[in-house]
Amino acid sequence: MPAHRPSLLPLPRQLSYRPGHFTIGPGTTVRVPPGAEPAAALLRTLLAPATGLPLTTSTDGSFVLALDPRLSGLGEEGYGLTVAPDAVLLRAAHLTGLLRGVQTLRQLLPAKALWGTAQPGVAWRVPCVEITDVPRHPWRGFMLDVARHFQPVPQLRRYVDLLALHKLNVLHLHLTDDQGWRMPVAAYPRLTEVGGRRAESMVGPSGSTVFDGTPHEGAYERRELADLVAYAAARGVTVVPETEMPGHTRAALAAHPELGTVPGRRLDVWTRWGVCENVLGVHDEVLDFCRAVLDEVCDVFPSSHVHIGGDECPTTEWAASPAARARAAAEGLPDTSALRGWFLGRVGEFLTERGRVPTAWAENGEGLPPHFTVMTWRDPEHTRIALKRGHTVISGQHRASYLDYAQSYAPGEPQGQPGAVVDLRAVHDHELPDDTDAPGRLLGMQAHLWTEFAPTAAHVDRLVFPRLCAFADRAWHGSPSWPGFRERLSAHTARLAALGVRHGPLDPHLPVPHRSGKELS
């Protein structure tokens, strides 16, 4: 692709290049109407480190940011961008649209504009272009599991910036699990003091008998998370919290044994991967605990959706518990396995009263009240079933969006989840089911990184990129061509390098070795 026509990723919905370019220089000023100041501030924040340009505000600036209600048809995130040799006009009906347009302007500049240090001697030219852009899906998310391997706040901020660059708008934080509790709760300080540390970690996939012998710990402070939420909001990214219940709670049980199904039993924070059989009890004190946790979550995270996990909850302990059997009988449930739905219903009611949308993992929505938003993950058909049951749905089909699977069969490929490779093409080919019969209830799509095999920022980068680029292209545009994406991605890697992203392979067509036996899924 010619140098004067930068490759944009994700691809805008309508894009036309024109002859000429606009040069941003020391004398360039920005005209900013009331309400658009945050977009101008973001523009300066993103461009200043590499360019050193002040981009000060003036009433007659040639670089115009405009809030235009006539563009309301482009929705919350749509924008229009016109670049001429003597002026730049970025328009949107809403501030979020201007924030998206700022990221497009950033990509139209030379890739050196993304460096965090001064880049002298560069002509900061923006090609003349006409763009009208709007996302296909309102929910374009990425989940980062910080429970299995803690990721410090600077890493989270860095990923907010990477999501915003690719016009992804949700960072879903998986804050608690069997292997660690990272969410501070003032009423229960032991959750992070005890639940935030495990003695060692399993080496290899679930079922391994090898452990590393190295303690792993980490937890966030409330102020850190509140600052992260504000940082993300300034970039048009919503941080969605997830605190698991009633399963995946071994770390909480290690801190507070009284919350379990077996009174007085002492447990450690789990050092294994997989699904732990230890779950919360169903007595009133547990529901009080969950409400206290979610009160804190709601205070820190203003997101409309609050995720409570909800899946992979073994019911063996409930079946063996006299208290759980008594609770099932008192609630008129057929057996203790129905306690999962009862439990989530009670917690969901609490979130609804707080004005939030309870959100949970579910294969097809079975057992969840209809007001829950469902994250489907196992099979595309489950998305259709959940929609038919009346749920709003976010699709995260694991064979196309779980980025902890290996990217290739290459000999040097780092260890990933057992199963078939999820390569770049599989991610880019991902398509959502038809939602004609459920208009507005298929919110969008989400990619995920579970971190059993991603202990460091370098591991995270290599698993996430470039596959997240493919995901973003599909989630925003909807139907870009594969050859076009590959061409744009090749140019886009210069931007990833500028941001210090150590990505995985670009070529998905590596040889597949002979395998015997049934492939794990």
RASUL-V737948 format. One record per run of one state. SS is the DSSP state (H for helix, E for strand, C for the rest). FROM is the first residue (numbers start at 1). LEN is the number of residues. Records with the same first field share a line. If there is no record, write none. Layout:
# RASUL-V737948
SS=FROM-LEN  FROM-LEN
This chain:
# RASUL-V737948
C=1-13  24-6  33-4  52-5  58-5  68-1  75-4  85-2  93-2  109-2  115-10  134-5  146-7  166-4  175-1  178-2  182-4  189-1  194-3  199-3  203-8  212-4  218-4  234-4  246-4  256-1  261-19  281-3  301-4  310-6  321-1  331-5  354-3  362-11  377-3  389-3  396-2  403-2  406-11  418-6  429-7  439-3  450-7  465-2  477-5  499-23
E=14-10  30-3  57-1  63-5  79-6  87-6  125-9  139-7  170-5  176-2  180-2  197-2  202-1  211-1  216-2  238-8  260-1  280-1  305-5  357-5  373-4  392-4  402-1  405-1  417-1  442-8
H=37-15  69-6  95-14  111-4  153-13  186-3  190-4  222-12  250-6  257-3  284-17  316-5  322-9  336-18  380-9  398-4  424-5  436-3  457-8  467-10  482-17
